[in-house]
């Protein structure tokens, strides 16, 4: 029922996508999760559609997954096609997640999106192989906590597949 509410919402329905994909990188969903048990919202498309002078930085996707009858999981994902972790500024990555929590979920769509999630994951997804990742990237990402409903979360570096796993 909750996912249907999102899919039929006046604004959010226009952001629904089949996949979380950008820059040749895709967040894959575990094949055990049925299509009707998750929704992908392209947060970036929302902010890119705003007619504002200074556009807030925003993550690529927000994925809401049904865990059971009443529990849901939230994943916020930023996707980058990079070969080296040094090709981006972390402050911009932080800004994107802040926009998602403070503005997108916290203000603009709080009536529908601001719920108690069973699991919250923040992903920085790239094709950099785990063993080749900048050893300090994980530490740098862990320096900045994000808060949602009084709980602390950190951005995790992640490979594209399968990043979204079943929740029970």
C-alpha positions, -999 to +999 in steps of 0.1 A: +000+000+000+028+024+009+047+018-023+015+023-043+010+056-025+044+068-037+039+055-073+006+074-076+017+106-058+013+137-080+050+146-080+068+115-069+051+093-096+070+114-122+103+104-106+097+066-105+122+046-126+127+010-133+164+012-123+188+034-104+212+042-132+235+071-140+269+077-156+270+040-168+267+028-132+236+010-119+225-001-085+213-036-090+186-051-069+189-087-058+169-110-080+150-124-050+133-091-045+101-088-067+096-057-087+065-047-069+084-048-036+105-017-043+104+017-059+132+037-074+129+075-072+153+096-093+159+124-068+183+141-092+156+145-118+134+164-093+161+189-085+171+193-121+135+202-130+134+231-105+135+265-121+159+280-095+191+300-098+211+278-075+202+242-078+208+221-047+232+191-051+212+159-049+219+122-050+209+101-080+184+078-064+163+070-034+151+033-033+123+022-009+119-015-004+091-034+012+105-058+039+073-073+052+037-062+058+046-030+077+084-025+074+103-007+047+140-001+040+155+030+025+186+033+003+200+066-009+225+062-037+250+084-054+265+069-086+298+078-101+317+065-131+352+070-119+384+051-121+400+068-092+384+079-059+403+112-061+383+125-091+355+139-069+351+162-039+337+146-008+320+179+002+298+176-029+289+140-020+280+151+015+258+180+002+238+155-019+229+133+010+221+164+032+197+177+005+180+143+004+175+140+041+169+177+050+149+189+020+136+160-002+125+137+027+125+162+055+105+191+039+092+187+004+078+151+008+078+146+045+041+137+045+048+106+025+085+098+028+093+106+064+085+073+081+104+049+104+125+026+082+136-008+093+169-003+075+186+028+061+216+025+038+237+054+022+257+042-008+284+058-029+284+034-058+312+032-084+328+005-105+361+008-086+369-028-075+369-033-038+405-042-036+415-012-057+395+014-037+413+042-021+420+028+014+411+062+029+378+066+010+358+045+035+374+065+064+367+098+048+330+088+041+328+077+077+338+111+090+304+126+082+274+112+100+239+118+086+209+117+109+175+104+102+148+100+129+174+104+156+197+077+143+232+081+128+241+068+094+273+069+072+279+066+035+293+033+024+314+028-007+296+000-027+300-019-059+270-019-083+258-054-079+237-064-061+236-035-037+200-038-027+196-070-007+164-085+008+153-074+042+132-095+065 
